Amino acid sequence: MLVLEFKAKCIAALKEVQRTREPMLITLRGKSLVTVQLVEPHGRGKRLRCLRERMSIRRDLIKIDTTGD
């Protein structure tokens, strides 16, 4: 798809990528410019879910230095 065509039909092109789950190559003057592809959402907290009931947070892990070097 050409850049001018993409600009004119941007939302429709993005919806097509979402519907077909196929990447779309955008070209500028016959040269590849960018590939638009669907990003799968990651489950929130999925990585730490396996540690549930094995650990507990007892205090904040971040300490802010207010002394001002």
N, C-alpha and C positions, 0 to 999 in steps of 0.2 A: 504494500500500500504506500502510495506517495505521501509526503508530508502535507501537501495542500489538501489532499483527500482526507487525511487523518484529522487535520484541523477542522475541516468542514463537518466531519461525521464522528467526532471524538467519542461522544457518549455512546453512540450506536456501536462503534468499534470496540469500546471497552466492554459493553454488554455482550457482544459476540464472543469475546475472549472468555468472559465469565460463563457463558452458556456452553460453548464448545470445549472449554478447558484446553484449547490449543494455543500455543504462543503465536503472536503476530509480529512480523518483521516490518519495521517502518524504514523507508529509504528516502534519501535526499539526493537528488540528481543521479539516481542509479546506484548509489552507494549505501550500504547498510548503515543505519543511524542508531536504531534502538530496537530492542525486542520487548514487546509487551506480553507479560504472562501473568497468569492467575497466581496469587499468593494465598496459600492455605493458612487459615488462622490457627494459631497455636492455642491449645487449651490453657486457660489461666491457672497457674499453680500446678500444672501437670508434672513438672520436674520434681517438685518437693512432695508431691502426694505420696510417693513411696516411703517417705520418712515419717508419715503421720503416726503418732503414738510412740515413736522411737526417740523423739527429742522434744525439748521445749525451749522457748526463748525466755530467758530470765531478765534480760535488760537490753537496751538499745545497743546495736553494734557500731553505731557511728558516734564519734566524739568530735565536737566542734571546738576548734582552738580559738578562744576569744582573747588570748593574750596579745595578738597582733605583733608579730616579729618586728 
